[in-house]
C-alpha cells in the first residue's frame, strides 16, 4: 500500500522539503541546465524531476542525491544547503534589485544632444 508522505509530516517538515527542492531548482537554473536534460542524465522522468524540485516528500533520498550529482557533480547535500555555490551566488546577485539615482544637472546637460 502506497503512503502519502505529505500527510505524515508536520508543516515545519514540509517547509524543509520545499526548501530542499527550491535549492535544487535554483542550482539547476544557476548552472543553466534544462530540466528535461537533467532528467535524462539522471535516468528519471521529467515529472519526477519536477516533483523533486517542488520538494515532494515522497521522493527517495537516492533520487535526490542522484539528481544533485547530475546538476552539480561532486557536490554534497550539505554543501547544497549551505548555499555557497558560486553559480547560485552569481544568480542571486544578478536578480538583486538596484536603486537608480536621479541624474545631476551636469549629467543631464552632458546627455543633452
HELIX and SHEET records of a PDB file:
HELIX    1   1 UNK A    5  UNK A    8  1                                   4    
HELIX    2   2 UNK A   11  UNK A   30  1                                  20    
HELIX    3   3 UNK A   35  UNK A   42  1                                   8    
HELIX    4   4 UNK A   46  UNK A   54  1                                   9    
HELIX    5   5 UNK A   61  UNK A   71  1                                  11    
HELIX    6   6 UNK A   77  UNK A   82  1                                   6    
HELIX    7   7 UNK A   86  UNK A   95  1                                  10    
HELIX    8   8 UNK A  105  UNK A  111  1                                   7    
END                                                                             
